[in-house]
Amino acid sequence: MHPFSRSTPTILDAPAAGARRALPVNRTSSTTSHPTLHPTASAMIIITRPDATEAQIEHIVDSVRRWGLKTEVSRGVLRVVIGVIGPEDKIREKPLGAFPGVESVMPVLKPYKLVSYEFRGTPSHVKVGPVTIGTPEVVIMAGPCSVESYEQITLIARSVAKAGAKVLRGGAFKPRTSPYSFQGLGKVGLQFLHEARELTGMPIITEVMDTKDLELVAAYADCLQIGARNMQNFSLLREVGRTNLPVMLKRGMAASIKDLLMSAEYILSEGNFNVLLCERGIRTFETMTRNTLDLNAVPVLKAETHLPVVVDPTHGVGVREFVPAMALAAVAAGADALMLEVHHEPERAKSDGEQSLRPHEFEDLLTRIRRVAEAVGRSL
């Protein structure tokens, strides 16, 4: 038996061997390089001329910061976009268009100012450990719904890594509809995930459900997942926004796309721009599947925001036999990453076994995903 395989998880009070300390938390805007919005803040976009020099761009940024305003610089092929954030009255009184090298200045009119595509003018890349999401490469996140044991998570981790997955998913804390269902192993599950990362080299993404668990989860996770049930838990969103960890925000079951973007704005407004948006299906009148996977959301989100988009077809349909088709469709629609549940014995899984792919099914699916990705100019 593995040393962490205990029936009583409360005896494990110390971090697992080799576990990392929790990352520092950004409590004020002065501790982060990213802008933090004031409740009455406004945002403007400065677009430079194609022939603007580096000296001119630095002069703009330095001047804006001396005025007490925040900046976010995004570099395109021909132009540089400088996002300016601060109190509306203060921004409007400054001659932003008078700087040498400026082509135009425009306000961000959408309510999700930092999330909007206009604010950066180019797609963002988010790093989860050594893995970058938002590039032409489609990233696969895979693993079981719940971490059940050391043997289970390490077996599945090795299997999905061999097949081509780049990020390991697994729930240590599980929000369940019934209070009598398996709720996860908690800290022990996090330790098992850490061991699986050590064995495979894959970074891990796991859910944080409560602000009181954030420090613990942050000590182990490479990416924090905010589940659909917590999409509008604004206290939790603000807290993960103050960390240095990437965050994957799942769309709520009854949330509109605008609701999702406004929730993401809470995270970015605290200074954390490393955010992934996840479409995982919404509740409709249809009963043949667990949810209705809204693939409309993928191109809409890609047009509305600079943040990478993840699709979770497992929860989107909730039926194993339909997951592969929706995974392929998600790649064709433009998803930057897929999150898939895999279990070596789904009939014995403690949660969501009916929607989990078996390892050989997962391996076969990745072969087909690679073909679809290549057909639309992507890679796997």
N, C-alpha and C positions, 0 to 999 in steps of 0.2 A: 504493500500500500504506500502511496506517496505520502511524505510527511505532512502535507497540508490536508490530506483526506481524513477529516475528523467529522464525527457525528454532531459535535457541539461546537459551533463556530465561535462562540463567545470566549473561548480560551485563547484565541489568537489576538492578543492585544498589540503586539509589535508588528511593524510593517514586514512584509515578506522579504526574504534575503534578496538584496539587490534592488529592491523597489525604490523608485525615485521619490524625492521629496515633492510635496505639492509646489506647483509653480507660483511665483509671486503674483499677488493680486493688485491690479491697478485701481487704487481707491480714489485717485484724483486725476484730472486730465494732465497734470504736470508730469505724471509718471509714464505716460504713453506718447508715442509719436503720432498717434491717430487723433483726430478731432473728437471732442465731446460737445454735444449740443446743449445749449441752455434752453429751458422751457420755451422762451420767446425767440429762439434763434431762427435765423434765415440762412439760406445758402445761395451763393452765386457761383457761376462758372466763368473763368477767364480762359479764353482760347487764344493761343499764341499764333503768330504768323509762321508760315513754313520756314522763313529765313531768320526767325528769332534766334539770337545767340544764347549760349549758356550763361554769359554774364547778365544778359537782359532778364532771363528767367530767374536767376538767383536774386537779382535786384527786386523783382516783383515779389517773390516769396519772402525775402527778408523785410521788405517794406510792410507787407501785409501783417507779418508777425509782430513787427514793432508797434503796429496799431492795436495789438491785443486780439487779433483775429486768428483763427486756425486755418491751416491749409492742408490740402491733400493733393499731391502731384502725381499725375498719370501721364506717361510718355507714350505717344503713338509713333507711327512711322514718319509722319510729316509734321505733326503738331503736338504741342504739350497742352494738356488740360489741367488747370489749377482750380480746385474746388476751394472756395472761401466760405468759412462758417463763422457766425457770430450773431450778436443782437441785430435785429433787422434795421433799427434806426441808425446804428453805427456803421453797418455795411453800406447803406444807401447814401451816407454823407461822404464816403470816400471816393476819390476819382480813379476807380479801378481801370477805366478805359484809357486813361491818360499815359500809362506807362509805355515806353518804347518796346516794340515787339508784340503788342497786344493787337489781335485782329478783331475780337468781339467779346462782349460781356453779356451774360444772360442769367436771369434768375431760375432757380429750380422751383417750379410751381407745384410739383406733386407733393403730397403730404409725406411720402417716404423719401426724404431728401438725400440721405446718405446711401440708401439702397438703390436709388434710381440709376439707370444706365447713364443718364446725362451727367451725373456727378463725376464719374470717372472717364466716360467716353471710350472705354475699352474693357473687355472682360477681365475679371479678377482671377488670379490663381491662388488656391488655398493649399498649403502644405500640411499634410497629416503625417508626421514623422518624416521619412524620406520620400514619401509619395506626394506628387503634385496633382491636384484636381482642377480642371478647368482648361487643360491643354487639348490638342486634338486626340490624345490618347484617352480612351474610355477606361475608367478605373472600376474594378470589381471589388466590392466589399462583401464578404461572405462569412458564414459561421452559424451556429445554432441560435435559436430564439433565446434560450436560457442556458447559462452555464450550470451544468448539473454535477460535474465531478472533474477531477484532474484528468482522469483517463479519457473522458468524453471530449473535453475541449481540446486537449492536445492531439487526439486522434483526428478530430475534424479539422483542426488548424493545419496539420500536416497535409491532409487530403486536399483542402481547398488551395493551399499554397502551391502544391504540386500541379494542380490544374490550371493555375494562372491568377488566382485572387491576389490582390495587393494589400488589402486591409482586412483585419479580422474583426468581425462583429460578434457580440455575445452579451447577454443581459445578466448583470449581477443583481440589480434591483429591477423587479418586474411589476409594472402597473397592471393589475388584472381586474376584470369586471367583477368577478366574485372574490370576496375576502377569503374564501376557503380554497382557492386555487393556489398553486405554487407561486410564491412571491420572490423567488430568487435566493441565492446563497449570501448576498450582501458582500461583506468584506472578504470572506473566503473565496467567493466567486471572482473578485478583483485579483486576488492573489493567484488563482488558477489562470486567469487571463495573462497576468504578468509572466507566468511560467511558459505559457504558449507563445508569447512574443519572444521570449529568450530562445525558444527552440526553433522558431521559424523565421524570425527577423521581421515579421509583419507588425506594423503599428496596430493598435487596438482602438475601436470605437465602442463606447458603452454608455448606457443611459444614466443620467442623473435626474432624480425625481424630486428632490427637495433641497432647499438651500442648506439645510443642516448637514447634508451628505456631500456637499460640493467639494470641500477640502479633501475628504477621503478619496472620492472618485478622481479628483484632479491629480492625486499622487500616483495614480496608476495609468490613467487614460492618455492616449495621444489625441483623441477627439471626443468631445462631450456631445452626447445625443440628447436633444430635448424632444420627448415623445409627443404624439398628437394630442394627448390629453393635457399636456402642459404648455401647448403652444401660446396660450394667453395667460400663463402664470407670470405676470409682469415682474414680480419680485425675483423669481428665478432667472428670468431673462436679463435683468439688470446685473445680477450677480455673475452670471457666466460672461456677460459683457465686460466685466472688470478683470477677467482672467487673461492669461496669455495663450490659452489653448484654443484651437479651432473648435467650432460649434456646428453641429448639423441640426437644423431646425425642421421638424416634421410638420406638415400641414395638418391642422385639426380636421376631424371627421366631418364637421359642418362648417368649415371655414372657407371663405372666399379667397381668391388669389390676393386681393387687396388686404384682407385680414392677415394673411401670411407675411406679406411685405411689411405691414405696419409692425408686426411682432418682431421681424428681423431688425427693423429700425431701432427698437429698444436695445438690442445687443450692440449694434454699431454706434449708437449714440453714447454708449459708455466707453468707447474706444477700441472695441474688438472688431476688426474688419474681416477676420478669418471665419467667415460664415458660409455654410452650405445650406441650400434650400432643398427640402425633400418632399416630393409628391408621393403620397402613400395611399391614395384612394380616399374618396369621400362617401358619405352615406347618401343613398338615393332610395327611390322606391323599389329598386331591383333587389330580388332576394336570391337569385341563382348564384351569386358570388358574395363574398364577405363584404366587400366594398365595391365601388365603381372607380377604377383607375382612370383619373382624369388626365389623359395624355395631351389634351388641349393646353394644359398648364405649362408644358415644357416650352413650346415656342413662345407662349405669352411671357413667361418668366424671362426667357432669354432676351426678349425685346424690352422688357420693363426694367431689368436689373442687371448689374455687372457681376452678380454673384453666381458661382457655379450651381448647377441644378442636378440633384440626385433623384433617381426614381426607385421606389421600392415596390416591385410588382408582386412580391410575396404577400404583403398585407393588402395590396391593391385589389387582388382577386380572392386570395385565401383558399384557393383550390390548387393542389399541386399540378394537376395536368394542364392547367391554363397559364401557369406562371411563365414557362418558356416563351410562349407566343407573345405575351405582354412585355417580356424582357427584350425581345427582338424589336418589337414596335417602339419601345422607349429609346433604344439606340438610334433607330431610324428617325425618331422625332427630334433628336439632338441632345439627349441626356449626356451629362459629363461623367456620370458614375451610376452604377447600379448597386443596390443592396439586396442580397439574396440570402434566404435562410437555407441551411444545409444541415442534415442530421443523418448519422450513419444507421440509426434505428428509429425512424420516425414513429413507428407504431408504439415505441416505448418512451417517446419524448414526454417531458413533464409539461410542455406548453407548445401549442401550435404544430403538432406533428403532422396534421393533415395538410399543411401548406408547405412543408419543408421538402426540398429536393434531396434525393439520395446522392451520395458522392458520384456515382457513375452518371446520373442524370445531369448533375452540375457540370461534370467534365464535358459531356456531350453538348450541353448548352453553350459553353464557352467557345467550342469549336464553331458553332453556328453564329454566335455573336461576333466573332472575329470576321466572318464573311460579310455580315451586314455592315459592320463598322468600316471595312474596306470599301464597300459599295457606296458609302456616303462620305468618303474622304476622311475617315477616322482610322484609328488603330486600336489594338487591344494589348 
